[in-house]
Amino acid sequence: MQNEISASCDIGKENDKFFINLKQRIERFGIEIPSVELRFEHLSVDGEAYVGSSGLPTLPNFTINLLLGFLNYLRITPSRKKKFTILHDVSGIIKPGRLTLLLGPPSSGKTILLQALAGLFCWICSIRNQYWIYM
């Protein structure tokens, strides 16, 4: 047990030493670390989903939804999916060198917001937005 504690202290000291040396080198050579500012305005995300009993993840529902999706693709039947808004007209600025906390209740769109800003949104969602990255 004592060896584990001393090993973790040694690792912590090595990390501190590494970052102190890195900071000294950056200051010595005058290297400027780039900072990124992210601004987004009027970000809106819409999605489609099955509502009611057809939205439950069961094998019969999956089969029926798959068949209806194929028929909808061929324009034989209308879509049973309902459109809904996940994010509506969200704006903000994320400044460099600052800790940003994103809080909200469950299913409020926190993950969708981060995915939209990262460009990793799902294929079901449609995004209408303007956002800029400043360096």
Steps between C-alpha positions, in 0.01 A plus 500: 500500500782739589674428167182586307470836680863591440469395132196724450687790664796441265269506198342825622844657544604387152186654349565828680862499385395432139249787492743742667766415240244535220392842628863616526574391142189673366598822680867472396426465128206741498256245364145625503240230552200566275168569665164421348178691553174338392195715425166359395178682420148381428590132526193282446483122486194306385452125514259227397382205707219250524247603766277276709508124496689486168793675668557220751809288424339161445567248225155537337526881508849485351379278217192712428699826517765356270238396246315833524829687468577314179149570364540865598832509314319378189230765564226236530391588856539821702743514788366421847788686663423824681728801478603673819738777599794403720671841511338825393690824439796438735784755501820524699873560521761260636814696584852357510664438835170484684319205646152467350231316691198370311211420733144388434245238592503157336395498133546876466742480206842542665661217305333606174637853548855371548466261205365778277789731593748218433334411169409150621123526477290195422366427152139529623541861612501809283702796619444863412773714644780744468814451702853628469831390640748780568869434550 
